[in-house]
Amino acid sequence: MTQDYVDIYRRYLSKFEELFGALSFEETVRHKGKLIRKLKYDEFVTKWNEFKKIESYLKEVMTKGATLNDEVNRTYAELSATVLENPKDFLLL
């Protein structure tokens, strides 16, 4: 494991167990209307980076007054559920 994401991943695992109990990596649960499963470290890092990249993109686009793309917003919502983060409401910027 690289040290860059270890603390974030530990927080994710703790939150996952708090919300859903001690599930294996193969079991799925419903979270915020999405089916998700506990992610292994490498999977989590990939999804976390996707989540942060889209979040940054949405913030940039919305601060410029552009229109929110439904597909990007849906992807952001799915990634938020996957990494157990609350999505920001970019319509309020």
Contacts in CASP RR format, 6 or more apart in sequence:
PFRMAT RR
TARGET T0000
AUTHOR 0000-0000-0000
METHOD contacts of the structure
MODEL  1
MTQDYVDIYRRYLSKFEELFGALSFEETVRHKGKLIRKLKYDEFVTKWNE
FKKIESYLKEVMTKGATLNDEVNRTYAELSATVLENPKDFLLL
1 9 0 8 1.000
1 41 0 8 1.000
2 45 0 8 1.000
5 41 0 8 1.000
5 44 0 8 1.000
5 45 0 8 1.000
5 48 0 8 1.000
8 48 0 8 1.000
9 41 0 8 1.000
9 44 0 8 1.000
9 45 0 8 1.000
12 39 0 8 1.000
12 44 0 8 1.000
12 48 0 8 1.000
12 83 0 8 1.000
12 84 0 8 1.000
13 38 0 8 1.000
15 84 0 8 1.000
16 23 0 8 1.000
16 38 0 8 1.000
16 84 0 8 1.000
17 23 0 8 1.000
19 31 0 8 1.000
19 84 0 8 1.000
20 29 0 8 1.000
20 31 0 8 1.000
20 38 0 8 1.000
23 29 0 8 1.000
23 37 0 8 1.000
23 38 0 8 1.000
24 38 0 8 1.000
25 37 0 8 1.000
25 38 0 8 1.000
25 39 0 8 1.000
25 40 0 8 1.000
26 37 0 8 1.000
27 37 0 8 1.000
27 38 0 8 1.000
28 35 0 8 1.000
28 36 0 8 1.000
28 37 0 8 1.000
29 35 0 8 1.000
29 36 0 8 1.000
29 37 0 8 1.000
30 36 0 8 1.000
31 81 0 8 1.000
31 84 0 8 1.000
32 77 0 8 1.000
32 80 0 8 1.000
32 81 0 8 1.000
33 81 0 8 1.000
34 77 0 8 1.000
34 78 0 8 1.000
34 81 0 8 1.000
34 82 0 8 1.000
36 81 0 8 1.000
36 82 0 8 1.000
39 47 0 8 1.000
39 82 0 8 1.000
39 83 0 8 1.000
44 83 0 8 1.000
47 79 0 8 1.000
47 82 0 8 1.000
47 83 0 8 1.000
48 83 0 8 1.000
50 79 0 8 1.000
51 76 0 8 1.000
51 79 0 8 1.000
51 80 0 8 1.000
51 82 0 8 1.000
51 83 0 8 1.000
51 85 0 8 1.000
54 72 0 8 1.000
54 75 0 8 1.000
54 76 0 8 1.000
54 79 0 8 1.000
55 76 0 8 1.000
55 88 0 8 1.000
57 72 0 8 1.000
58 68 0 8 1.000
58 72 0 8 1.000
58 73 0 8 1.000
58 76 0 8 1.000
58 88 0 8 1.000
58 90 0 8 1.000
59 88 0 8 1.000
59 90 0 8 1.000
59 93 0 8 1.000
61 68 0 8 1.000
61 69 0 8 1.000
61 90 0 8 1.000
62 68 0 8 1.000
62 90 0 8 1.000
62 91 0 8 1.000
62 93 0 8 1.000
63 93 0 8 1.000
68 90 0 8 1.000
68 91 0 8 1.000
73 90 0 8 1.000
76 87 0 8 1.000
77 87 0 8 1.000
80 86 0 8 1.000
80 87 0 8 1.000
END
